[in-house]
Amino acid sequence: MRISEAAPAKLNLALHVTRRRDDGYHDLESLVVFADVGDELSAEPAPADTLAIRGPFAQRLGTSDGNLVMRAVAAFRARFPTHVATGLKFTLEKNLPIAAGLGGGSADAAAALRLMAVLGEPDIAPRDLVAIAATLGADVPACLLSMPATIRGVGEIVTPLRAFPAVHVVLINPLLPLATAEVFRRLLIHDNEPLPPLPEPMTRPAQLGIWLAETRNDLETPAIAMLPEIAALIERMARAGGCMLARMSGSGATVFGVFGSAALAHQAAHELRAEWPDHWVAAAPLVNQ
């Protein structure tokens, strides 16, 4: 039996860096959402745990993200050694650009944990999966949930939102990776204002647009210093018809635009592909459940 699990792209609609900690990491406040575009991980019984990687970004991946999938599998087996009786052959369809600010590797690891949980008996408590996810990386707990949420701390404090507007996003990436650690290293101001209070419930796109106007991504400035093209992509996305907000996601270099309808998003994506044919461009609704 072969089963599959989606690993949707994570977007930081807002990302505020609020403190540099004594351990060198940073406390963050972020609104994260997930787009209905991403990688896909499948698993089937095998003599031993293995991973095959294919798809448009398989060759660019190398071993880092692939190892994160296998690290997730190893961590799950260490915590629940008898839950899955057989080895598993994993196949990762790598559709997302690498080091793009979309949480691709973390989403893949989270998908691996979800697959492991459903492949055996008895049921695994969500808190146990979250505990494993937290050992694998700051983004993995949020990716395990894969629905709109606020995150705090280094990413381990995840609070799902009760409601979220039905909106669409357009993503564009110049296929030039940015190292997250280097972006943080170039950040000059580490103690910034936290997120403003979120309207609850937030059900209308206009509510989201008004709230987002009061937020920012504190990593944009250092990322643009490393890759100035990000600024041009943001400016062009902002001019697309119906774009409510244009911003960089995470530590870059992916730029997103928020749109109120699928038609507007797909039209913007069509225009961007024509202007930047060598860039990765996608349009998708957000995953709200």
Number of C-alpha atoms within 10 A of each C-alpha: 6 10 13 17 18 21 32 28 29 28 26 25 24 24 27 23 26 20 19 14 12 7 6 8 13 18 18 23 24 25 23 24 23 30 26 19 20 22 23 21 25 20 23 16 17 12 9 10 16 15 17 13 19 13 13 13 16 19 11 10 18 12 11 10 20 20 14 20 26 18 16 24 21 15 17 22 16 11 12 14 11 11 18 17 12 15 14 21 17 25 18 23 21 26 19 26 26 24 21 26 24 28 29 26 27 28 32 32 31 33 28 29 25 20 20 21 20 14 19 14 11 9 10 15 9 12 9 12 19 20 12 19 25 18 14 18 16 18 25 28 26 30 28 23 20 25 22 26 21 22 24 20 18 17 20 19 16 21 15 15 16 12 15 22 17 16 20 24 29 27 28 25 26 20 15 15 17 19 16 17 10 13 19 18 10 14 15 11 11 17 14 12 13 16 21 11 7 14 10 11 12 16 14 14 19 13 16 20 16 12 17 18 11 10 18 18 18 24 22 22 19 19 26 18 13 16 16 13 16 24 19 12 22 19 14 14 26 18 14 20 12 17 22 21 21 23 25 33 26 26 29 26 33 28 27 27 28 27 28 20 16 17 13 20 26 18 15 27 23 15 13 22 15 11 10 14 11 11 15 16 20 23 26 19 20 24 19 18 10
